Structure formats: C-alpha cells, structure tokens
C-alpha cells in the first residue's frame, strides 16, 4: 500500500477514524516547518555567509542575543548579599 493511497479521500472515507490523526499530523508538520524557517531567517545563530571566517566578530554588542551578552559585567546586589549573610549567620551551628 503506497503512501498516496493511504491519505487519499477514498481511503479516509472508508476509515473515518483516521481523519483526526491525519489532520493533527499534517498540522504539526506545517508548524514545525514554519518554526524551522523562522529560526533560519530571523535568528542570529544561523550564518548564511560562507566567506566569513569568524562570525562572532560581526556580533553587534548593543543587540540582544539569545544565550550570551557580549559585554556583561556582574555587579552583586548589596541587599541580597546582606540578606544571605544574615540567613547564614542565623542558621550557622552554635559553638559551645
């Protein structure tokens, strides 16, 4: 039995219980294909330029990236640091 015969209207009329399966499967296939097309055309992780030897050199530091921020500096929040110190002092084992 060929694939084209399985999804023909004549086959689906005789096996009507397969209609939701065919509809859901084709819907999921269309959504996944559209997501892959979106990722390939709009995300910066995909490079279409073959001659570019180092694609990370062309990253704009002002543009938000997916997993990394190029010029990120860590500055601890002093309120959180003090709160952690208070909590650790309250639950520290008492020495006799």
DSSP file (Angstrom, degrees, kcal/mol; ACC not computed):
  #  RESIDUE AA STRUCTURE BP1 BP2  ACC     N-H-->O    O-->H-N    N-H-->O    O-->H-N    TCO  KAPPA ALPHA  PHI   PSI    X-CA   Y-CA   Z-CA
    1    1 A X              0   0    0      0, 0.0     2,-0.1     0, 0.0     5,-0.0   0.000 360.0 360.0 360.0 124.4    0.0    0.0    0.0
    2    2 A X     >  -     0   0    0      1,-0.1     4,-1.4     4,-0.0     3,-0.1  -0.360 360.0-115.9 -83.8 163.1    1.6    3.3   -1.1
    3    3 A X  H  > S+     0   0    0      1,-0.2     4,-1.4     2,-0.2     5,-0.1   0.882 114.0  54.7 -66.4 -39.5    1.6    6.5    0.9
    4    4 A X  H  4 S+     0   0    0      1,-0.2    -1,-0.2     2,-0.2     4,-0.1   0.830 107.6  51.0 -65.9 -30.2   -0.5    8.4   -1.6
    5    5 A X  H >4 S+     0   0    0      1,-0.2     3,-0.8     2,-0.2     6,-0.3   0.832 105.1  57.7 -73.9 -31.3   -3.2    5.7   -1.3
    6    6 A X  H 3< S+     0   0    0     -4,-1.4    -2,-0.2     1,-0.2    -1,-0.2   0.842 112.5  38.5 -68.0 -33.0   -3.2    5.9    2.5
    7    7 A X  T 3< S+     0   0    0     -4,-1.4    -1,-0.2     4,-0.1    -2,-0.2   0.233  88.9 121.3-103.7  15.1   -4.0    9.6    2.6
    8    8 A X  S <> S-     0   0    0     -3,-0.8     4,-2.1     1,-0.1     5,-0.2  -0.388  72.6-119.0 -74.1 157.0   -6.5    9.6   -0.3
    9    9 A X  H  > S+     0   0    0      1,-0.2     4,-1.9     2,-0.2     5,-0.2   0.850 113.3  56.4 -65.0 -34.4  -10.0   10.8    0.3
   10   10 A X  H  > S+     0   0    0      2,-0.2     4,-1.3     1,-0.2    -1,-0.2   0.914 109.0  45.9 -64.0 -42.5  -11.4    7.5   -0.7
   11   11 A X  H  > S+     0   0    0     -6,-0.3     4,-2.0     1,-0.2    -2,-0.2   0.900 112.7  50.4 -66.6 -40.8   -9.3    5.7    1.9
   12   12 A X  H  < S+     0   0    0     -4,-2.1     7,-0.2     1,-0.2    -1,-0.2   0.793 105.3  57.2 -70.5 -26.8  -10.2    8.2    4.6
   13   13 A X  H  < S+     0   0    0     -4,-1.9     3,-0.4     1,-0.2    -1,-0.2   0.849 111.9  41.6 -70.1 -32.9  -14.0    7.9    3.8
   14   14 A X  H  < S+     0   0    0     -4,-1.3     2,-0.4     1,-0.3    -2,-0.2   0.819 124.5  37.3 -82.4 -30.3  -13.8    4.2    4.5
   15   15 A X  S >< S+     0   0    0     -4,-2.0     3,-1.7    -5,-0.1    -1,-0.3  -0.641  71.1 163.6-117.7  72.0  -11.5    4.6    7.5
   16   16 A X  G >   +     0   0    0     -3,-0.4     3,-1.3    -2,-0.4     4,-0.4   0.675  64.0  73.1 -68.1 -18.3  -13.0    7.8    9.0
   17   17 A X  G 3  S+     0   0    0      1,-0.2     4,-0.4     2,-0.1    -1,-0.3   0.652  90.3  61.0 -71.3 -12.9  -11.4    7.3   12.4
   18   18 A X  G <> S+     0   0    0     -3,-1.7     4,-2.4    -6,-0.2    -1,-0.2   0.544  78.6  88.9 -88.2  -7.2   -8.0    8.2   10.8
   19   19 A X  H <> S+     0   0    0     -3,-1.3     4,-2.4     1,-0.2     5,-0.2   0.919  87.8  47.1 -60.2 -47.2   -9.2   11.7    9.8
   20   20 A X  H  > S+     0   0    0     -4,-0.4     4,-2.7    -3,-0.2     5,-0.2   0.876 112.0  52.1 -62.7 -34.1   -8.1   13.4   13.2
   21   21 A X  H  > S+     0   0    0     -4,-0.4     4,-2.5     2,-0.2     5,-0.2   0.925 111.4  45.8 -66.1 -43.6   -4.7   11.7   13.0
   22   22 A X  H  X S+     0   0    0     -4,-2.4     4,-2.3     2,-0.2     5,-0.2   0.906 114.6  48.2 -65.7 -41.7   -4.1   12.9    9.5
   23   23 A X  H  X S+     0   0    0     -4,-2.4     4,-2.1    -5,-0.2    -2,-0.2   0.935 114.7  44.3 -65.8 -46.1   -5.2   16.4   10.4
   24   24 A X  H  X S+     0   0    0     -4,-2.7     4,-2.5     2,-0.2     5,-0.2   0.906 114.1  49.8 -66.7 -40.7   -3.1   16.6   13.6
   25   25 A X  H  X S+     0   0    0     -4,-2.5     4,-2.1    -5,-0.2    -1,-0.2   0.919 112.9  45.7 -64.7 -43.2    0.0   15.1   11.9
   26   26 A X  H  X S+     0   0    0     -4,-2.3     4,-2.1    -5,-0.2    -1,-0.2   0.870 112.7  51.8 -69.0 -34.4   -0.2   17.5    9.0
   27   27 A X  H  X S+     0   0    0     -4,-2.1     4,-2.4    -5,-0.2    -2,-0.2   0.922 110.7  47.0 -65.1 -44.1   -0.8   20.5   11.3
   28   28 A X  H  X S+     0   0    0     -4,-2.5     4,-2.5     1,-0.2     5,-0.2   0.892 111.5  51.8 -65.3 -39.3    2.3   19.6   13.4
   29   29 A X  H  X S+     0   0    0     -4,-2.1     4,-2.1    -5,-0.2    -1,-0.2   0.905 111.1  47.4 -63.8 -41.2    4.4   19.1   10.3
   30   30 A X  H  X S+     0   0    0     -4,-2.1     4,-2.2     2,-0.2    -2,-0.2   0.910 112.9  48.4 -66.7 -42.0    3.4   22.5    9.0
   31   31 A X  H  X S+     0   0    0     -4,-2.4     4,-2.1     2,-0.2    -2,-0.2   0.906 112.5  47.8 -66.0 -40.8    4.0   24.2   12.3
   32   32 A X  H  X S+     0   0    0     -4,-2.5     4,-2.2     2,-0.2    -1,-0.2   0.892 111.9  49.9 -68.4 -37.4    7.5   22.6   12.7
   33   33 A X  H  X S+     0   0    0     -4,-2.1     4,-2.1    -5,-0.2    -1,-0.2   0.898 111.2  48.8 -66.1 -39.2    8.4   23.5    9.2
   34   34 A X  H  X S+     0   0    0     -4,-2.2     4,-2.2     2,-0.2    -2,-0.2   0.867 110.6  51.4 -68.8 -34.5    7.4   27.1    9.7
   35   35 A X  H  X S+     0   0    0     -4,-2.1     4,-2.7     2,-0.2    -2,-0.2   0.912 109.9  48.7 -67.2 -42.2    9.3   27.3   13.0
   36   36 A X  H  X S+     0   0    0     -4,-2.2     4,-2.1     2,-0.2    -2,-0.2   0.906 111.7  49.8 -63.8 -40.5   12.5   26.0   11.3
   37   37 A X  H  X S+     0   0    0     -4,-2.1     4,-1.5     2,-0.2    -2,-0.2   0.906 111.3  49.4 -63.0 -41.9   12.0   28.6    8.5
   38   38 A X  H  X S+     0   0    0     -4,-2.2     4,-2.4     1,-0.2     5,-0.4   0.928 111.6  48.0 -62.8 -45.7   11.6   31.3   11.1
   39   39 A X  H  X S+     0   0    0     -4,-2.7     4,-1.1     1,-0.2     7,-0.3   0.873 112.0  50.3 -63.6 -36.7   14.7   30.3   13.0
   40   40 A X  H  < S+     0   0    0     -4,-2.1    -1,-0.2    -5,-0.2    -2,-0.2   0.791 119.9  34.4 -73.1 -27.1   16.7   30.1    9.8
   41   41 A X  H  < S+     0   0    0     -4,-1.5    -2,-0.2    -3,-0.2    -1,-0.2   0.715 126.8  30.3-102.0 -22.0   15.7   33.5    8.6
   42   42 A X  H  < S+     0   0    0     -4,-2.4     2,-0.3    -5,-0.2    -3,-0.2   0.600  96.0  85.0-116.7 -13.4   15.4   35.7   11.8
   43   43 A X    ><  -     0   0    0     -4,-1.1     3,-0.8    -5,-0.4    22,-0.0  -0.661  66.4-138.4 -97.2 150.4   17.8   34.3   14.4
   44   44 A X  T 3  S+     0   0    0     -2,-0.3    -1,-0.1     1,-0.2    -4,-0.0   0.530  92.1  77.6 -84.1  -6.1   21.5   35.4   14.6
   45   45 A X  T 3  S+     0   0    0     -6,-0.2     2,-0.5     2,-0.0    -1,-0.2   0.698  82.2  77.2 -75.6 -17.4   22.8   31.9   15.3
   46   46 A X    <   -     0   0    0     -3,-0.8     2,-0.6    -7,-0.3    -1,-0.0  -0.826  68.1-160.7 -97.2 126.8   22.4   30.9   11.6
   47   47 A X        +     0   0    0     -2,-0.5    -3,-0.0     1,-0.1    -2,-0.0  -0.931  16.6 177.6-111.0 121.9   25.1   32.3    9.3
   48   48 A X        +     0   0    0     -2,-0.6     2,-0.7    -8,-0.0    -1,-0.1   0.458  58.8  94.1 -97.2  -3.3   24.4   32.4    5.6
   49   49 A X        -     0   0    0      1,-0.2     3,-0.4     2,-0.0     6,-0.0  -0.816  51.4-174.4 -94.9 113.1   27.7   34.0    4.7
   50   50 A X  S    S+     0   0    0     -2,-0.7    -1,-0.2     1,-0.2    -3,-0.0   0.786  79.2  57.2 -78.1 -27.4   30.2   31.3    3.8
   51   51 A X  S    S+     0   0    0      2,-0.0     2,-0.7     0, 0.0    -1,-0.2   0.600  78.4 103.0 -82.6 -11.0   33.3   33.6    3.4
   52   52 A X        -     0   0    0     -3,-0.4     3,-0.3     1,-0.2    -3,-0.0  -0.625  51.7-170.1 -77.1 113.7   33.1   34.9    6.9
   53   53 A X  S    S+     0   0    0     -2,-0.7     2,-0.5     1,-0.3    -1,-0.2   0.864  78.7  29.4 -75.5 -35.4   35.8   33.2    8.9
   54   54 A X    >   -     0   0    0      1,-0.1     3,-1.7     2,-0.0     4,-0.4  -0.825  63.0-179.3-127.0  92.0   34.8   34.4   12.3
   55   55 A X  G >  S+     0   0    0     -2,-0.5     3,-0.9    -3,-0.3    -1,-0.1   0.728  79.4  68.0 -66.7 -19.4   31.0   35.0   12.6
   56   56 A X  G >  S+     0   0    0      1,-0.2     3,-0.8     2,-0.2    -1,-0.3   0.656  88.5  66.6 -74.1 -13.5   31.4   36.1   16.2
   57   57 A X  G <  S+     0   0    0     -3,-1.7    -1,-0.2     1,-0.2    -2,-0.2   0.740  95.1  57.4 -74.6 -22.0   33.3   39.2   15.1
   58   58 A X  G <  S+     0   0    0     -3,-0.9     2,-0.4    -4,-0.4    -1,-0.2   0.280  77.7 122.5 -92.0  11.5   30.1   40.5   13.4
   59   59 A X    <   -     0   0    0     -3,-0.8     2,-0.6     1,-0.1    -3,-0.0  -0.597  60.6-135.6 -78.7 129.7   28.0   40.5   16.6
   60   60 A X    >   -     0   0    0     -2,-0.4     3,-1.2     1,-0.1    10,-0.1  -0.758   7.9-152.1 -83.6 118.8   26.6   43.9   17.5
   61   61 A X  T 3  S+     0   0    0     -2,-0.6    10,-0.3     1,-0.3    -1,-0.1   0.691  93.3  56.5 -69.2 -15.9   27.1   44.3   21.2
   62   62 A X  T 3  S+     0   0    0      2,-0.1     2,-0.3     8,-0.1    -1,-0.3   0.664  91.5  85.3 -87.4 -15.0   24.0   46.6   21.5
   63   63 A X  S <  S-     0   0    0     -3,-1.2     2,-0.2     1,-0.1     0, 0.0  -0.695  87.7-113.0 -89.2 137.7   21.7   44.0   20.1
   64   64 A X        -     0   0    0     -2,-0.3     2,-0.2     5,-0.1     5,-0.1  -0.493  34.3-156.7 -71.2 131.5   20.2   41.4   22.4
   65   65 A X        -     0   0    0      3,-0.4    -1,-0.0    -2,-0.2   -22,-0.0  -0.546  20.7-115.3-105.2 172.3   21.5   37.9   21.7
   66   66 A X  S    S+     0   0    0     -2,-0.2    -1,-0.1     1,-0.1     3,-0.1   0.967  99.5   1.3 -77.1 -54.4   19.9   34.5   22.6
   67   67 A X  S    S+     0   0    0      1,-0.1     2,-0.4     0, 0.0    -1,-0.1   0.524 123.9  47.1-113.8  -8.3   22.3   32.9   25.1
   68   68 A X        -     0   0    0      0, 0.0     2,-0.5     0, 0.0    -3,-0.4  -0.988  55.4-150.6-141.6 143.0   25.1   35.4   25.6
   69   69 A X    >   -     0   0    0     -2,-0.4     3,-0.9     1,-0.1    -5,-0.1  -0.974  19.1-148.5-109.5 125.9   25.5   39.0   26.4
   70   70 A X  T 3  S+     0   0    0     -2,-0.5     2,-0.3     1,-0.3    -1,-0.1   0.892  90.0  30.5 -67.2 -43.6   28.8   40.2   24.9
   71   71 A X  T 3  S+     0   0    0    -10,-0.3     2,-0.4     2,-0.1    -1,-0.3  -0.422  81.5 157.1-114.2  56.3   29.7   42.9   27.4
   72   72 A X    <   -     0   0    0     -3,-0.9     2,-0.4    -2,-0.3    -3,-0.0  -0.681  20.1-169.2 -86.7 131.0   28.1   41.6   30.6
   73   73 A X        -     0   0    0     -2,-0.4     2,-0.6     2,-0.0    -2,-0.1  -0.980  16.8-135.8-119.9 130.9   29.5   42.9   33.9
   74   74 A X        +     0   0    0     -2,-0.4     2,-0.5     2,-0.0    -2,-0.0  -0.744  25.1 174.3 -89.7 124.0   28.5   41.2   37.1
   75   75 A X        -     0   0    0     -2,-0.6     2,-0.1     0, 0.0    -2,-0.0  -0.970  27.4-132.3-127.6 114.8   27.6   43.6   40.0
   76   76 A X        -     0   0    0     -2,-0.5     2,-0.6     1,-0.1     3,-0.0  -0.378  19.0-118.6 -69.9 143.4   26.3   41.9   43.1
   77   77 A X     >  -     0   0    0      1,-0.2     4,-2.0    -2,-0.1     3,-0.3  -0.718  19.0-149.2 -80.0 120.1   23.2   43.4   44.7
   78   78 A X  H  > S+     0   0    0     -2,-0.6     4,-2.4     1,-0.2     5,-0.2   0.813  93.5  57.5 -66.6 -30.9   24.2   44.5   48.1
   79   79 A X  H  > S+     0   0    0      2,-0.2     4,-2.1     1,-0.2    -1,-0.2   0.907 109.1  45.6 -64.7 -40.0   20.8   43.9   49.7
   80   80 A X  H  > S+     0   0    0     -3,-0.3     4,-2.4     2,-0.2    -2,-0.2   0.891 111.5  52.3 -70.4 -38.5   20.9   40.3   48.6
   81   81 A X  H  X S+     0   0    0     -4,-2.0     4,-2.0     2,-0.2    -2,-0.2   0.922 111.7  46.2 -62.9 -44.0   24.4   39.9   49.8
   82   82 A X  H  X S+     0   0    0     -4,-2.4     4,-2.3     1,-0.2    -1,-0.2   0.891 111.5  52.0 -66.1 -39.0   23.5   41.2   53.3
   83   83 A X  H  X S+     0   0    0     -4,-2.1     4,-2.3     2,-0.2    -2,-0.2   0.893 108.8  50.2 -64.9 -39.8   20.4   39.0   53.4
   84   84 A X  H  X S+     0   0    0     -4,-2.4     4,-2.6     2,-0.2    -1,-0.2   0.895 110.4  50.2 -64.2 -39.5   22.4   35.9   52.6
   85   85 A X  H  X S+     0   0    0     -4,-2.0     4,-2.1     2,-0.2    -2,-0.2   0.906 111.1  48.7 -65.7 -40.9   24.9   36.8   55.3
   86   86 A X  H  X S+     0   0    0     -4,-2.3     4,-2.1     2,-0.2    -2,-0.2   0.910 113.0  47.5 -64.2 -42.2   22.1   37.3   57.8
   87   87 A X  H  X S+     0   0    0     -4,-2.3     4,-1.8     1,-0.2    -2,-0.2   0.918 112.7  47.9 -67.0 -43.0   20.5   34.0   56.9
   88   88 A X  H  < S+     0   0    0     -4,-2.6     4,-0.4     1,-0.2    -1,-0.2   0.853 112.2  50.2 -67.5 -32.7   23.8   32.1   57.1
   89   89 A X  H  < S+     0   0    0     -4,-2.1     3,-0.4    -5,-0.2    -1,-0.2   0.866 110.2  50.4 -71.6 -34.9   24.5   33.6   60.5
   90   90 A X  H  < S+     0   0    0     -4,-2.1    -2,-0.2     1,-0.2    -1,-0.2   0.851 117.8  38.0 -71.4 -33.2   21.1   32.7   61.8
   91   91 A X  S  < S+     0   0    0     -4,-1.8    -1,-0.2    -5,-0.1    -2,-0.2   0.327  88.0 118.4-101.7   7.9   21.4   29.1   60.7
   92   92 A X  S    S-     0   0    0     -3,-0.4     2,-0.2    -4,-0.4    -3,-0.0  -0.466  77.5 -98.5 -71.0 144.7   25.1   28.6   61.5
   93   93 A X        -     0   0    0     -2,-0.1     2,-0.3     1,-0.1    -1,-0.1  -0.436  39.3-121.7 -66.8 135.6   25.8   25.9   64.1
   94   94 A X        -     0   0    0     -2,-0.2     2,-0.4    -3,-0.1    -1,-0.1  -0.606  20.5-138.8 -82.0 134.3   26.3   27.5   67.5
   95   95 A X              0   0    0     -2,-0.3    -1,-0.0     1,-0.1     0, 0.0  -0.747 360.0 360.0 -94.6 137.4   29.6   26.7   69.2
   96   96 A X              0   0    0     -2,-0.4    -1,-0.1     0, 0.0    -2,-0.0   0.457 360.0 360.0 -91.4 360.0   29.7   26.0   72.8
